[in-house]
Amino acid sequence: MTMAYELGINAHCQQAEIVYDLFHVVVTYWREVIDQVRVYQANQLRHDRPARKVLKFSRWLLLRNRHNLKSDQSVHLTEGT
């Protein structure tokens, strides 16, 4: 789902129709939204360095399923609230 992918397909397979599956569209959108919210929140916390650090390094924890988190990872997320 990148411009390079589309350009490559269009250059070598002019007749091909590019189709994206719903799963990857939703996951890409979700990751972009999570990142935008994190950046916004980090900017709001620029005067609270410890809280900003927790938020800044929590991207992969936020993307994981809550049920698959280890206990120390859950605590790390809880500390940021």
PyRosetta script that sets phi, psi and omega in degrees:
from pyrosetta import init, pose_from_sequence

init()
pose = pose_from_sequence("MTMAYELGINAHCQQAEIVYDLFHVVVTYWREVIDQVRVYQANQLRHDRPARKVLKFSRWLLLRNRHNLKSDQSVHLTEGT")
pose.set_psi(1, 42.1)
pose.set_omega(1, 177.3)
pose.set_phi(2, -118.8)
pose.set_psi(2, 163.1)
pose.set_omega(2, 178.4)
pose.set_phi(3, -63.3)
pose.set_psi(3, -37.0)
pose.set_omega(3, 179.0)
pose.set_phi(4, -61.1)
pose.set_psi(4, -40.8)
pose.set_omega(4, 178.1)
pose.set_phi(5, -61.5)
pose.set_psi(5, -48.5)
pose.set_omega(5, -179.5)
pose.set_phi(6, -63.0)
pose.set_psi(6, -43.0)
pose.set_omega(6, 179.3)
pose.set_phi(7, -63.4)
pose.set_psi(7, -40.6)
pose.set_omega(7, 178.5)
pose.set_phi(8, -63.9)
pose.set_psi(8, -44.4)
pose.set_omega(8, 178.6)
pose.set_phi(9, -63.8)
pose.set_psi(9, -46.1)
pose.set_omega(9, -178.9)
pose.set_phi(10, -64.8)
pose.set_psi(10, -32.9)
pose.set_omega(10, -179.0)
pose.set_phi(11, -73.2)
pose.set_psi(11, -36.3)
pose.set_omega(11, -173.1)
pose.set_phi(12, -106.6)
pose.set_psi(12, -17.2)
pose.set_omega(12, -178.0)
pose.set_phi(13, -139.6)
pose.set_psi(13, 73.3)
pose.set_omega(13, -174.1)
pose.set_phi(14, -59.8)
pose.set_psi(14, -28.4)
pose.set_omega(14, -177.5)
pose.set_phi(15, -84.8)
pose.set_psi(15, -10.1)
pose.set_omega(15, -176.0)
pose.set_phi(16, -72.9)
pose.set_psi(16, 142.9)
pose.set_omega(16, 174.3)
pose.set_phi(17, -103.7)
pose.set_psi(17, 125.1)
pose.set_omega(17, -178.1)
pose.set_phi(18, -83.0)
pose.set_psi(18, 126.7)
pose.set_omega(18, -179.3)
pose.set_phi(19, -129.2)
pose.set_psi(19, 133.1)
pose.set_omega(19, 177.4)
pose.set_phi(20, -110.0)
pose.set_psi(20, 138.1)
pose.set_omega(20, 179.5)
pose.set_phi(21, -79.6)
pose.set_psi(21, 150.8)
pose.set_omega(21, -174.6)
pose.set_phi(22, -58.6)
pose.set_psi(22, -39.9)
pose.set_omega(22, -178.6)
pose.set_phi(23, -55.5)
pose.set_psi(23, -51.2)
pose.set_omega(23, -176.6)
pose.set_phi(24, -70.2)
pose.set_psi(24, -30.9)
pose.set_omega(24, 175.6)
pose.set_phi(25, -64.8)
pose.set_psi(25, -46.9)
pose.set_omega(25, -178.7)
pose.set_phi(26, -66.5)
pose.set_psi(26, -44.3)
pose.set_omega(26, -179.4)
pose.set_phi(27, -62.7)
pose.set_psi(27, -42.9)
pose.set_omega(27, 179.5)
pose.set_phi(28, -63.7)
pose.set_psi(28, -45.6)
pose.set_omega(28, 178.6)
pose.set_phi(29, -61.5)
pose.set_psi(29, -45.0)
pose.set_omega(29, -177.6)
pose.set_phi(30, -61.5)
pose.set_psi(30, -44.5)
pose.set_omega(30, 179.1)
pose.set_phi(31, -63.4)
pose.set_psi(31, -40.3)
pose.set_omega(31, 178.9)
pose.set_phi(32, -65.1)
pose.set_psi(32, -40.1)
pose.set_omega(32, 178.7)
pose.set_phi(33, -65.6)
pose.set_psi(33, -46.7)
pose.set_omega(33, 178.7)
pose.set_phi(34, -57.1)
pose.set_psi(34, -45.3)
pose.set_omega(34, -179.5)
pose.set_phi(35, -64.1)
pose.set_psi(35, -40.7)
pose.set_omega(35, 179.2)
pose.set_phi(36, -65.3)
pose.set_psi(36, -40.9)
pose.set_omega(36, 178.4)
pose.set_phi(37, -65.5)
pose.set_psi(37, -42.6)
pose.set_omega(37, 178.6)
pose.set_phi(38, -61.5)
pose.set_psi(38, -44.2)
pose.set_omega(38, 179.2)
pose.set_phi(39, -62.7)
pose.set_psi(39, -44.3)
pose.set_omega(39, 179.1)
pose.set_phi(40, -60.2)
pose.set_psi(40, -48.2)
pose.set_omega(40, -178.8)
pose.set_phi(41, -65.4)
pose.set_psi(41, -39.3)
pose.set_omega(41, 177.9)
pose.set_phi(42, -62.1)
pose.set_psi(42, -38.8)
pose.set_omega(42, 177.2)
pose.set_phi(43, -65.5)
pose.set_psi(43, -35.3)
pose.set_omega(43, 177.6)
pose.set_phi(44, -68.7)
pose.set_psi(44, -26.5)
pose.set_omega(44, -177.2)
pose.set_phi(45, -100.2)
pose.set_psi(45, 19.7)
pose.set_omega(45, -174.5)
pose.set_phi(46, -62.1)
pose.set_psi(46, -20.1)
pose.set_omega(46, 178.9)
pose.set_phi(47, -94.5)
pose.set_psi(47, -5.9)
pose.set_omega(47, 178.5)
pose.set_phi(48, -116.2)
pose.set_psi(48, 82.9)
pose.set_omega(48, -173.7)
pose.set_phi(49, -56.9)
pose.set_psi(49, -45.1)
pose.set_omega(49, -179.8)
pose.set_phi(50, -60.6)
pose.set_psi(50, -44.4)
pose.set_omega(50, 180.0)
pose.set_phi(51, -66.3)
pose.set_psi(51, -39.5)
pose.set_omega(51, 178.9)
pose.set_phi(52, -63.2)
pose.set_psi(52, -39.6)
pose.set_omega(52, 179.8)
pose.set_phi(53, -63.8)
pose.set_psi(53, -42.5)
pose.set_omega(53, 178.4)
pose.set_phi(54, -59.9)
pose.set_psi(54, -46.4)
pose.set_omega(54, -179.5)
pose.set_phi(55, -65.7)
pose.set_psi(55, -42.0)
pose.set_omega(55, -176.8)
pose.set_phi(56, -62.0)
pose.set_psi(56, -36.7)
pose.set_omega(56, -176.7)
pose.set_phi(57, -99.7)
pose.set_psi(57, 21.4)
pose.set_omega(57, -177.4)
pose.set_phi(58, -108.1)
pose.set_psi(58, 8.6)
pose.set_omega(58, -174.2)
pose.set_phi(59, -53.9)
pose.set_psi(59, -52.9)
pose.set_omega(59, -175.1)
pose.set_phi(60, -69.6)
pose.set_psi(60, -29.4)
pose.set_omega(60, 176.0)
pose.set_phi(61, -67.6)
pose.set_psi(61, -38.3)
pose.set_omega(61, 179.5)
pose.set_phi(62, -68.1)
pose.set_psi(62, -28.8)
pose.set_omega(62, -178.4)
pose.set_phi(63, -83.0)
pose.set_psi(63, -15.8)
pose.set_omega(63, -178.7)
pose.set_phi(64, -81.9)
pose.set_psi(64, 157.3)
pose.set_omega(64, 174.2)
pose.set_phi(65, -69.1)
pose.set_psi(65, 129.8)
pose.set_omega(65, -177.4)
pose.set_phi(66, -53.9)
pose.set_psi(66, -34.5)
pose.set_omega(66, -177.5)
pose.set_phi(67, -73.2)
pose.set_psi(67, -16.5)
pose.set_omega(67, 179.9)
pose.set_phi(68, -97.9)
pose.set_psi(68, 3.7)
pose.set_omega(68, 179.7)
pose.set_phi(69, -77.8)
pose.set_psi(69, 143.1)
pose.set_omega(69, 172.5)
pose.set_phi(70, -76.8)
pose.set_psi(70, 162.6)
pose.set_omega(70, -175.7)
pose.set_phi(71, -61.0)
pose.set_psi(71, -38.9)
pose.set_omega(71, -179.7)
pose.set_phi(72, -69.9)
pose.set_psi(72, -28.2)
pose.set_omega(72, 176.9)
pose.set_phi(73, -71.8)
pose.set_psi(73, -38.3)
pose.set_omega(73, 176.2)
pose.set_phi(74, -62.7)
pose.set_psi(74, -41.6)
pose.set_omega(74, 178.3)
pose.set_phi(75, -63.1)
pose.set_psi(75, -40.5)
pose.set_omega(75, 179.3)
pose.set_phi(76, -59.6)
pose.set_psi(76, -43.5)
pose.set_omega(76, 177.7)
pose.set_phi(77, -67.6)
pose.set_psi(77, -39.7)
pose.set_omega(77, -179.4)
pose.set_phi(78, -64.7)
pose.set_psi(78, -35.4)
pose.set_omega(78, 179.8)
pose.set_phi(79, -61.6)
pose.set_psi(79, -31.0)
pose.set_omega(79, -177.2)
pose.set_phi(80, -75.2)
pose.set_psi(80, -11.1)
pose.set_omega(80, -177.8)
pose.set_phi(81, -93.6)
pose.dump_pdb("model.pdb")
